[in-house]
Amino acid sequence: MRRGAAARPVVVALLALGTLAACSDDSPDKGEATLKVDGVATVVRQDGDREKVTRRTDMRIGDAVTLVSGSGTLDLGGGASLVLREGLGDRADSKVVMGPVPALEAGDVLATTDDQMVLSADGTRLRIVAGSVRASRSTGMGVAAYDGDVELDSAGQQRTVPALREMSVPALGRPPAAPRPLDYNPS
């Protein structure tokens, strides 16, 4: 009996260490993110539950977020993030559906990565390499490369959009032959 009692603290200590080790990696898994909001976002979970988010929540595969007011950031881990915003003027609110490849469903996002990340918009796949890129989704999709490069694949039609260039894809599989210089808007 005395032997069992002595072993209990060791088992409890090992369980505590295992729990700490499991909690030490706060980075989201592939297809997941941590959403931080400065305003209001609506999250529709994969099971259909809706929730209003004003601070922070974890996003899982299949969850959709729409930024209703203000701005928000989806931290994808590994130095990659998507910044969402409420719609400006006639632009729609940012809406993203989480998955192994996050999908921009409406509005604009600012995608930033230290290495590389993949994002889809209107069926077009964007591989973003080391930098910041704005992706837009309304009628068709658009991409503006700030200091990163983009490898675009729209139904097998591949294009490269280097830094300080942009491209609009009016329909899936119909990208223009070449990107154009980034159009600067001071407002």
MOJOLIN-V842349 format. One record per residue. N is the residue number from 1. PHI is phi in whole degrees, 0 to 359 (* if undefined). PSI is psi in whole degrees, 0 to 359 (* if undefined). BURIAL is # if it has 16 or more other ideal C-beta (glycine too) atoms within 10 Angstrom, else .. Layout:
((N;PHI;PSI;BURIAL) (N;PHI;PSI;BURIAL))
This chain:
((1;*;320;.) (2;295;326;.) (3;297;316;.) (4;297;320;.) (5;294;323;.) (6;290;329;.) (7;284;333;.) (8;302;312;.) (9;299;326;.) (10;293;316;.) (11;297;316;.) (12;298;317;.) (13;296;318;.) (14;294;320;.) (15;297;319;.) (16;296;318;.) (17;296;319;.) (18;297;319;.) (19;295;317;.) (20;297;318;.) (21;296;320;.) (22;293;330;.) (23;271;353;.) (24;287;338;.) (25;262;98;.) (26;272;1;.) (27;286;137;.) (28;294;152;#) (29;286;166;.) (30;303;131;.) (31;89;358;#) (32;242;169;#) (33;200;164;#) (34;253;124;#) (35;262;125;#) (36;242;127;#) (37;242;136;#) (38;243;80;.) (39;145;227;.) (40;223;134;.) (41;233;151;#) (42;251;127;.) (43;246;127;#) (44;251;114;#) (45;286;160;.) (46;305;328;.) (47;278;3;.) (48;97;348;.) (49;295;140;.) (50;251;144;.) (51;215;144;.) (52;268;128;.) (53;243;128;#) (54;240;355;.) (55;226;283;.) (56;209;145;.) (57;201;160;#) (58;268;138;.) (59;251;137;#) (60;244;169;#) (61;304;130;.) (62;93;346;.) (63;285;143;#) (64;241;137;#) (65;237;136;#) (66;237;126;#) (67;275;109;#) (68;276;320;#) (69;211;148;.) (70;79;218;.) (71;218;167;#) (72;204;159;#) (73;233;130;#) (74;263;110;#) (75;273;112;#) (76;271;354;#) (77;87;163;#) (78;64;26;.) (79;81;14;.) (80;249;140;#) (81;210;159;#) (82;235;125;#) (83;260;126;#) (84;251;158;#) (85;212;161;#) (86;292;155;#) (87;296;140;#) (88;249;133;.) (89;62;236;.) (90;268;6;.) (91;281;146;.) (92;283;158;#) (93;298;147;#) (94;297;133;#) (95;224;126;#) (96;231;136;#) (97;253;127;#) (98;284;146;#) (99;184;179;.) (100;307;328;.) (101;239;107;.) (102;302;143;#) (103;244;123;#) (104;278;115;#) (105;265;332;#) (106;199;157;#) (107;75;207;#) (108;237;151;#) (109;224;150;#) (110;256;111;#) (111;263;128;#) (112;229;136;#) (113;214;145;#) (114;281;333;.) (115;239;274;.) (116;202;157;#) (117;207;163;#) (118;238;139;#) (119;221;146;#) (120;242;151;#) (121;210;120;#) (122;56;38;#) (123;81;353;.) (124;268;133;#) (125;263;129;#) (126;245;119;#) (127;258;113;#) (128;261;129;#) (129;244;117;#) (130;43;77;.) (131;157;202;#) (132;240;138;#) (133;218;140;#) (134;259;128;#) (135;246;141;#) (136;231;146;#) (137;224;116;#) (138;216;250;#) (139;273;107;.) (140;80;203;#) (141;213;160;#) (142;221;156;#) (143;220;136;#) (144;234;118;#) (145;269;120;#) (146;272;282;#) (147;241;10;.) (148;244;170;#) (149;251;154;#) (150;233;132;#) (151;255;115;.) (152;255;135;#) (153;229;110;#) (154;244;98;#) (155;53;45;.) (156;88;348;.) (157;273;112;.) (158;256;139;.) (159;219;157;#) (160;246;133;.) (161;243;100;#) (162;285;170;.) (163;307;143;#) (164;67;26;.) (165;230;162;#) (166;218;161;#) (167;211;138;#) (168;249;133;#) (169;246;102;#) (170;291;331;.) (171;209;151;.) (172;306;128;.) (173;83;8;.) (174;235;48;.) (175;287;151;#) (176;295;167;.) (177;295;326;.) (178;212;153;.) (179;287;164;#) (180;246;163;.) (181;300;146;.) (182;300;130;.) (183;270;115;.) (184;277;129;.) (185;240;107;.) (186;295;341;.) (187;275;*;.))
